[in-house]
């Protein structure tokens, strides 16, 4: 009798639905804002090709998680089971837009090829997630948290916090008012009158200010009237991603770490749900997010789905299984019927950018709180390649004014651009490796550091990271006509040799050195 009395939809599901739904919409707003506002990508293709397939992935994932919650409730007889939240992964949605889709469009000026590459990259992410869902625990054990969380925090700092901050100051009144509400409530912990959801208040107030100040020419940026039309677009399965696979291969160093991070994050989220009382099967949670990602790619999507960190928060809101069902249906059907694209077009980027700034700040703070204190320098080292990619994006935009011709730059500036380019290529994987290496050195685990340096050297040799090619291609170094791949590889091997010499000459000194550092 207890099994049949589970109420999968209750009043608390409405509040939880709004939070999860708006989080997904925010990601779509930022994806559209980056592609259209920064790279001048055609808006029509975003709405008619990218969003419908991306939204379908969310629909599939949330419906499966809803079923899992109902099944868990029936099996355990518990009435308070909360479904695992699923939605678009914020770091990779922003990262793919900045590091894959935008650069491909700038170099090719072909919006359809860019879409193909986006699908192909997402398909590779999905395949990686399916494979590594069986090895998520092993990855979590062999890569120090400073590498995993440090590279993610670097994305939070550079791509999620800094770049949206630029959007805030493009419309300073709209942006700072919305940001102030986010800081006051989500960071400082205050509640708004009537317990109004803070994210809703920030977005609504910012949007109202946008439409009041825009016609008065008081925004600080051009005012755009939304089209106010619904663009119905039925996502259909397509193998067109195969047409973009060759061009997407160089972006494997970006795709693989994004997939790995959601796998590791999924493990952590499932453990968080278990502690909160909902014991889901980890492999099923991970496989669901992987399959949802593959479905999105097959139907034209360009952003991956992932289980969200906030399961305990949604449980505290009173959510059961209804909120994921509603979110999946709202986002999935909205992508088809066009009202999600309508909402995306209606909301100004400056009003939703503060949400991403908050997420970026939280990710950075989490890295320093969770990792051992002595690993703080390793986290900072993991930031640096992501900062290089940020600089590369900005320098690339400026270089575009010159027609992409590096020879038009002064010699010193041209050399700086090439170095920044090498540091930025494969930035996520590089950040993970650098963070891990420095963490191992700090712990005086030199053998592990040497092993990671050898792996880094191997990846560098073939351009998987530190590619010397302008578009980040993977290569056979002897075919590049350059000696840079050999020099960068030799640099890592030299550092490995130096650490080996230290390891041979200072055995037994680790404990003493560690004690000296503590005083």
N, C-alpha and C positions, 0 to 999 in steps of 0.2 A: 504493500500500500504506500509506503514511504517513497518508493521509486517513482510512482506515477504522480506524486504531488509536487514535484519540482516545478517551481514557477520560473520559467526561463526568461520571462519578460516582466519586469517590475518598474516602479516609478523611477528608481535610481538609474535605470538604463537610459532614460532620456538625457540626463545630465552627462553620463558617460559617453553617450552617442555624440553629443555636441562636441565634447573635447576631442574625441578620436576623429570625427569627421572633419573638423576645422583644421586639425593637424595635417590631414591629407590634402585638404584644399590649399593650405599654406604652401606645401611643397609644390603643388601644381602652379600656384601663383609665382613662386620663385623660379621654377623651371621656365615658365613662359617669360617672366621678366628678364631673366638672364639671356635667353636665346633671342628674344625680340628686341629688348631694350639695349643690350650691350653688343650683341653680334649682328643685330638687324636681320635676324632670320624671319622668313615669312610667317606671319601669325596664322594664316589659314592652314598651313601644314601642321603646325602645333595642335590646333584644335581638331582638325579632321583626321590626322594620321597618328600622332603621338599620344594624345590624351586618351582616346577611346581604348586603345590596347593596354595602356598603363593602368587605367581604371579597372579594366577587366581582371587584371592580376590581383588587385585589391579585393574585388568581389569574390574570386575563387578562394583566396586565402582566408578571408573573414568568414565565409560560409563553412569552410572546413573547421576552423577554430570554434565556430558556434556549435557544430555537431560534436566536436570533442568535449566541449563543456557539458552538453546535455548527456552524453554517454558517461562522463565521469560522475555526474550527479546521480544518474540511475544506478551506476555500479556501487557507489559509496553510500547512497541514501542521504547525502548531505544536501541541504537546501540553499546554501550560500555559495555554491560554486560560481566562480567568475571566469568568463572566457578569456583566453589569451588575446590581447589586442594586437592587430596587425595593420600595417599601413606602409606608405612609401618611406623608404629609408632616406632620411634627410641628408647625411653627409655624402652619400653616393649620388643622390639626385642632383645636388649642387655640384659635386665633383665631376660627374659625367658631363654636365652642361658646360662647365668651365674648361675641363681638361680633354674632352673628346669632341662633343658636338660642335662647340664654338670654333675650336681650331680647325676641324675638318671643313666647316663651312667657309671660314676665312681663306683657307688654302685652295679650296675647290670652287667656291662660289656656286655650288650645286646643292640645293636644298634636299632633293630626293636622294642623292648619294649620301648626304649627311644623315638622313633618316635611316637609310640602309645600314650605315655604320653603327648608328645608335642601336638598332635592333640586333645586329651581329654582336656588338659588345655586351648587350644585355643577355643574349643567348649564351655567350661564353661565361658570364657571371653565373647564370643559372646552372650550367654544366659543372662549374667549379663547386657550387654550393651542394649539388646532388652528391658529388664525389666526396667532398670533405665533411658532409654531414655525418659520415661514418667515422671520421677521424677528428671531430671537433675537440674532443677531450685531449687528444695527443697534441694538437697544435697549441692548446692552452697550456700544456705542461712544458713544451720545449721552447716556446717563445716567451721571454720575460714580459711582464705586464708593461714595463716601461716602453717596450717596443710596440706592443699592440695598442695600448692606450695612448702612448706618446704620439704615435703617428695620427691617431684619431683626434687627439687634442690639437695637433697642429692644423688639421683640417678645420676644427672648431674655431681656432684662433684666426686663421688666415682667410678661409673661405666662408665660414658661417658667421663670424663676428665682424671682421673688418670690411669685407665687400658689401654686406648688407648695410653696414654703417654709412657707406658712401651713398646708398640709396636713401637712407634716413635724412642725410644732410642735403640731398637734392631738393627735398621738400621739408625744410627744417621744422616748421610748425606742426605739420601732420606727423612727421616721423618722431620728433621728440616727445610730443604728447602721448603717442602710442607707446613709445619706449618707457616713458615715465610711469605709465600704468603697469607695465610689465615688471619694472624694477620694484615698484611699491608693493605689488601683490606677490609675485612669484619669487622674487629674491628677498624682500624684506618680510614677507609673511603676513601682510595686512589683508583684511577682507574688505571688499567694497560694500557699500550700503545695499541691503536686501540680498546679500550674498550673491550678487550678480557675478557670473563667470568672468574672470579677469581677461582672458583671451578674447572673449566676445566683446567686452567693453573696449578693449584697446583697438580692435579692428573696426568696430562700429563707429567709435568716436573719431578715429583717424579718417575713416571713409567719409563721414559727415563733413569733417573739416575740409577734406579734399574737394567735395562738391560745392561747398560754400565759398572757399577761397579761390578755386580754379577760375570760375567766370570773372572774378574780380582781379585776376592776374596777380594774385598775392602768394602763389605757391613757391616761387623760386625756380620752377621748371614748367615746361609746357603742359597745359591741361588737355587731356584727351577725353572726349566724350565716348562712352562705351557704345558699341554697335547696337546693343539691346535686341539682338536676334539669337535664336536658338539654332545651332548648327548640328542637325541630326547626322550622325556618322556611325554606321553599324560596323564594328570591328570584325574583320574577316581573317581567317588564318591565311598566312602567306609565307612562301619560301623566299621572298625577296631579300631576307637578311643574308642569304648566300651571296648576293651581289655585292654586299658590303664587307664580306668576311676578309678578303685580302687586305683591304684598307684598314680593317679593324685589328689585324694581327699586331701591329706595333703598340696598340693600346692594352695588350695583355698585362703589362706591369701595373696598369691602373685597375683593370677588371678583376684580376686575381685577388689583390689585397682587399678590395671592396667586398668581394664574396666571402673572404676569410673573416673579415671583421663582423659581418652579420652572422656568420656561423658561431663565432666565439661569443658575440653578443647574445645570440639565441640561447646558448648554453647558460649564460649568466641570468638571462631573463627567466628561463625555465626553473632555475634554482630559486630565483626570487619568488616565483609563483608557488613553488613547493613549500618554501618557508611561510608563505602567507596562507597555506592550507590547501592549495590545489596542486596535486601531484600529477603533472602531465608527463607523458613519455617524451624524453628529450629528442630522440631520433625522429619521432612523428612530427614534433614541432618544427624541427629543422627541415625535414623533407617537404613539409607543407609549404614553407616559405620558398624553398628551392623550386618546387613545381609551380607555384604561383608566379614566380619570376619567369620561368620558361613559357608559361601560358601568355604572359604579357608580351614577351619577345616575339612569340609566334603570331600574335595578333597586332603587331605594330608598336608595342610599347617600348619605352626607352629608359624606364626607371624601375628599380627592383623593389620588391616588397620584403618586409622583415617584421618579426615580432617586436613590439614596442616595449620599452623599459618600464612603462608605468602600470603594470598589472596591479600591484598593491594599491596604487592611487585609484584605479577604476573600481577595485573592490571596496575601497573606502567610500567612494561615491554611491555605492549601493548597486553597482552594475552586476548583472548576471550573464546570461547568454544573449539577451536581446540587443545590447548595444553594438556588438560586432555584426549581428545580422542586419541591423539598420544601417550601419556604416557601409558594409559591403554592398547592400542594395542601393543606397543613396549614391555612392561613388561610382559603382559599376553602371547602373542605369543612367546616371548623370553624364557619364562619358558617351553613352550611346545617344541619349535624347538631347544632349547639348547644354543642359542647364549647368553642369559643372564648368564647362567652358564659358558660359554666360557669367557665372559667379567669378571665375578667374579674371575675366575681362572687366568686371565691375569694380573689383577691389584694387586700390592703388598699391603698388609695391611698397611704398613708404609706410603704409599702415600695417603691413604684415611682416616687413623686414625685422622689426624688433623681436618678433617671436624667434626668428632664427638667431639673432644676436644672443638672446637668452639661452637657447639651446647650445650655441657655441661656447658661451661662458661656462655653462654647467659641465660640458664635456671637458674643458680645460681644468676646471676645479676638481672634477672627479679623478682625473689622471694623477694629480698631486695628492689627493686624499687617499686614494686606494693603494697606490704604489708605495713601497718603503721610502722613508724620507731621504735616505742616502742615494736613492735613484733619481732624485730631482734633476741632477745634471744630465742624466740619460734621457729624460723626458724632453728637456730643452734641445738636446742634440737631435731628437726625433722631429722636433718642430722645423728644423732648418731647411730640409729639402722642400717642405710644403711652402715655406716662406719664399724659397727660390721659385717655385711654380707661380706664386702670386706675383712676384716681380716679373716673371716671364710673361704672364698674361698682360700686365700693364705695358711692358716694353714692346710686346708683340703688337699691341694696339697702336702704339706710337709709330712702330716701324711700318705698320700698314699704311700710314699716311705717306710714307716714302715709297710705296709700292712693294714693300717687302724686300728691298734691296739693301743688304747689310753694308755693301761697299760705299753707300752714301753716308755712313756714319764715320766720325773720326776714329782713327785706328784704335785708341785706347777703349773707346766706348764699344766698338765692334768686338773687341776681345772680351770685354765684360759681358756683352750679350751672349757670346758663345759659351762662356763659362756658366752663366746663369741658365742657359738652355740645357747644358749637360746636367747640371744639378737638378733641374726641374723635371727632366724626363724620367719617368718611373718613380715619382716623388713619394708615393705612399709606401711602396715596397722598400725604397731607400730609407725612409724614415723608420720603418719597422726594424730594418737591419741595423741601422746606426744606433737606435735606442737599445736594442738587444746587446750589441757589442759593448757599448759604454757601460751598460748595467753589469755585464759579466766582468769587465775590467774593474769596476768599482768593488765588486764582490771578491776580486782576486781569483776568479775562475778563468784563468788565462787560456786554458785548453779549449773551453767552450767559445771564448772570444776568437781564438785562432780559427776554429771551425767555421764560425759565422763569417770571418773575414775571407776565408777561402771560397765560401758560397758567394759572397759579395763580389769577389774578383771574377768568378766564373760568369755571373750574371752581367757584370760590366763588360767582359770580353766580347759578348755577343750583342750588346746594346739593349739587353732587357731592362737594365737601368743605365743611366748615364749615356744614352744613345747620342752619338755625335751628329746624327742626321737631323736636319731641320724639322722633319715631321715625326721624329722619334722612332723611326723604323728599327726593327731588329735586323741584324746583318751578320755576315761572315766577315770578320774584321779585315782580312786580307783583300777583300773586294771593295773596301771603302776608299782606298787610295790615301788614307790618313794614318798617321802614327799615334793619334790621340787614344784610340782604344787600347793600344799596347801600353801607353804611358799610364793611363788611369788604372788598368789592370795591374801593372807593375807596382803602382803606388800601394794598392791594397795588399799585394803579396809582400812588399817590403815591410809594411806595418805588421803583417802576420809573422814575418821572420824576426822582427824586433821583439815582439811579444814572446816568441818562442825562446829567444835569448834571455829575456827577463825571467821566463818560467824556469829555465835551466839553472840560472845563477842565483835565484832568490827563493828556492824551495824552502818552505817552512817559515818564510818571513811574512806570510799573509796575515796571520793572527796578530803579530806585533804591529804591522802597519795599520791594521784595523783599529787596534787599541790606541795607537798614536793619534789617529784621526778623531777619535772620540773625545780627546782632551783638548 
